[in-house]
Structures are given as C-alpha cells and as structure tokens.
Amino acid sequence: MAGRTPGHGILAPENNDKREQLIEMLKKAYWMEIETVMSYLANSINPDGVRAQEIIESLRQDITEELGHAQRFGERIKELYGVVPGSMDFTPEQKYLQPPEEQTDVVHVIKGVIEAEAGAIEHYNRIIEAADGVDWVTQDMVIEILHDEQGHLRLFEGFLREYEAEGLA
C-alpha cells in the first residue's frame, strides 16, 4: 500500500493478515451474490403457471438488490486494497438454484432460494465475526446486507409454507 497508512484498525500494517482474510471472505460473498443474480434471472424468466407469478415478481425485485450487494462487496474489497475478481475466477456452486426440468415446478425454485439465502446468511455471519473489533466498516455493511438476506429468506419460507399447507410441496 502506498501513501499514509492509519496506525490502527483494519488498514494498520499489523492487521495485514486479517485484512487479507476479510478480502477473501468478501470475494466469496461477491461471487455468491453474482451467482445468485444469474440464478434468480433464469428463475424469474423460466417458470410457467398462474401460481408462478408472485415468485417471478419477487425474484425480479431481488435481482436488483442482490446485484447491489455484489457492488457493495466489490467496493469494500477495493477499499481494503484488494482486487475485485474478474469472470475467469468464477466457479459456480449453486446447484440447488438451477432451473427445474418442469417449468411449473415452482416449489423447486422456492426451495433453491431458501437454500441460497440460508447459505448467504451463514457466510455473512462469519464475516461479521471475523471483522469484529478490527473492521467496523465491513462489519456494519455486512450487518445491513444480512438484514436484507434475512428478509428474503423469511419471504420465501412463507411461500413454501403456503405450498405445503395446500399439499403442493
């Protein structure tokens, strides 16, 4: 790092290892959000049927929010003197969010969203813990994003409960 370096906090020289650890965790979060955007895009286009419309509309709204999360993670990576990765560094992981074989299988989409949101919540809690006491900016940002993800999870759990109550899941 060139220029003036603060004597404490995440940018202090003695916290280089912790900063690198957080950058790697933020890169994972970045890719999780990018992959979720790709999957939500496909799953907001493919479903068929009257019952699919509310899921489609919800996913379309979530695409914008998830993309915003990826942008925030990328900006924080740069602020911590990391480099935001390019597409050649991407490795997909979300098998559960792949479009179902039957385009009317909305329950598959709902369950995939629940798994994606639960995974994001788990990872973001790890970032919050890793940043505790050393990087309040990252911690605050991730707490805010965690709040969004918990809202998404709760919404899709409600969708699933409705399908289960009607014997459709």
C-alpha positions in Angstrom: 0.0 0.0 0.0 1.4 3.4 -1.0 0.6 6.5 0.9 -0.3 7.2 4.5 -1.5 4.1 6.5 -3.5 4.5 9.6 -1.9 3.3 12.8 -4.9 1.2 13.9 -7.8 -0.7 12.6 -8.0 -2.9 9.5 -5.7 -0.8 7.5 -2.9 -0.8 10.0 0.2 -2.8 9.0 -0.1 -5.2 11.9 -3.6 -6.2 10.5 -2.4 -7.2 7.0 -3.2 -10.9 7.6 -6.7 -10.1 9.0 -7.3 -7.7 6.1 -6.3 -10.4 3.6 -8.6 -12.9 5.3 -11.5 -10.4 5.1 -10.8 -9.7 1.5 -11.0 -13.4 0.7 -14.3 -13.7 2.6 -15.7 -10.6 0.8 -14.7 -12.1 -2.6 -16.6 -15.2 -1.7 -19.6 -13.1 -0.8 -19.2 -11.1 -4.0 -19.3 -14.3 -6.1 -22.3 -15.7 -4.0 -24.3 -12.6 -4.9 -23.2 -12.6 -8.6 -24.2 -16.3 -8.9 -27.5 -15.6 -7.2 -28.2 -12.8 -9.7 -27.6 -15.3 -12.5 -29.8 -17.9 -11.0 -32.6 -15.5 -10.0 -32.6 -14.1 -13.5 -33.1 -17.6 -15.0 -35.7 -18.5 -12.4 -37.6 -15.2 -12.9 -38.0 -16.0 -16.6 -38.5 -19.8 -16.9 -41.4 -20.6 -14.6 -44.9 -21.1 -16.0 -48.3 -21.0 -14.5 -50.6 -18.7 -12.6 -49.0 -19.6 -9.2 -45.6 -18.7 -10.5 -46.3 -15.0 -11.0 -45.7 -13.9 -7.4 -42.4 -15.9 -7.3 -41.3 -14.3 -10.6 -42.1 -10.8 -9.4 -40.3 -11.3 -6.1 -37.2 -12.7 -7.8 -37.2 -9.8 -10.3 -37.1 -7.4 -7.4 -34.4 -9.4 -5.6 -32.1 -9.4 -8.7 -31.6 -5.6 -8.3 -31.0 -5.9 -4.6 -28.5 -8.8 -4.9 -26.6 -7.0 -7.6 -26.4 -4.0 -5.3 -24.9 -6.3 -2.6 -22.3 -7.6 -5.1 -21.4 -4.0 -5.9 -21.0 -3.1 -2.3 -18.8 -6.2 -1.6 -16.7 -5.2 -4.6 -16.3 -1.6 -3.4 -15.3 -2.8 0.0 -12.7 -5.2 -1.5 -11.1 -2.3 -3.3 -11.2 -0.1 -0.2 -9.3 -2.8 1.7 -6.7 -2.7 -1.1 -7.9 -5.9 -2.7 -8.7 -6.5 -6.4 -12.3 -7.3 -7.4 -12.1 -10.6 -9.3 -13.0 -11.0 -13.0 -15.2 -13.6 -14.6 -12.3 -16.1 -15.1 -12.1 -16.5 -11.3 -15.8 -17.6 -11.1 -16.7 -21.1 -10.1 -20.4 -21.9 -9.8 -21.6 -23.6 -6.6 -25.4 -23.2 -6.5 -26.6 -26.5 -7.9 -29.9 -26.1 -5.9 -30.8 -22.9 -7.8 -30.6 -24.4 -11.3 -33.9 -24.2 -13.2 -36.1 -27.2 -12.7 -36.8 -29.6 -15.5 -40.5 -28.8 -15.3 -41.2 -25.1 -15.7 -44.2 -25.4 -13.5 -42.1 -26.7 -10.6 -42.2 -23.5 -8.6 -41.5 -25.4 -5.3 -38.1 -26.3 -6.6 -37.3 -22.6 -7.2 -38.6 -21.6 -3.7 -36.5 -24.3 -2.0 -33.5 -23.2 -4.0 -33.9 -19.6 -3.0 -34.3 -20.7 0.7 -31.0 -22.6 0.4 -29.2 -19.7 -1.3 -30.4 -17.2 1.3 -29.5 -19.5 4.2 -26.0 -20.0 2.8 -25.5 -16.3 2.4 -26.7 -15.7 6.0 -24.3 -18.3 7.3 -21.3 -16.8 5.4 -22.2 -13.2 6.2 -22.3 -14.1 9.9 -18.8 -15.4 9.6 -17.7 -12.2 8.0 -19.3 -10.2 10.8 -17.5 -12.3 13.4 -14.1 -12.0 11.6 -14.5 -8.2 11.3 -15.4 -7.8 15.0 -13.1 -5.4 16.8 -10.9 -4.7 13.8 -13.0 -3.6 10.8 -16.2 -1.9 11.9 -16.9 -0.5 8.4 -17.1 -4.0 6.9 -19.0 -5.3 9.9 -21.6 -2.6 9.6 -22.0 -3.0 5.9 -22.4 -6.8 6.1 -24.9 -6.5 9.0 -27.0 -4.3 6.7 -26.8 -6.8 3.9 -27.5 -9.6 6.3 -30.8 -7.9 7.2 -31.8 -7.9 3.6 -31.0 -11.6 3.2 -33.0 -12.5 6.3 -36.0 -10.7 4.8 -35.6 -12.6 1.6 -35.4 -15.9 3.5 -38.5 -15.2 5.5 -40.5 -14.3 2.4 -39.6 -17.5 0.6 -40.2 -19.6 3.7 -43.7 -18.1 3.7 -44.1 -19.1 0.1 -43.0 -22.7 0.9 -45.4 -22.9 4.0 -48.3 -21.9 1.7 -47.4 -24.6 -0.8 -47.0 -27.1 2.0 -50.4 -26.2 3.6 -52.0 -26.8 0.2 -50.3 -30.1 -0.3 -48.3 -28.9 -3.2 -44.8 -29.2 -1.7 
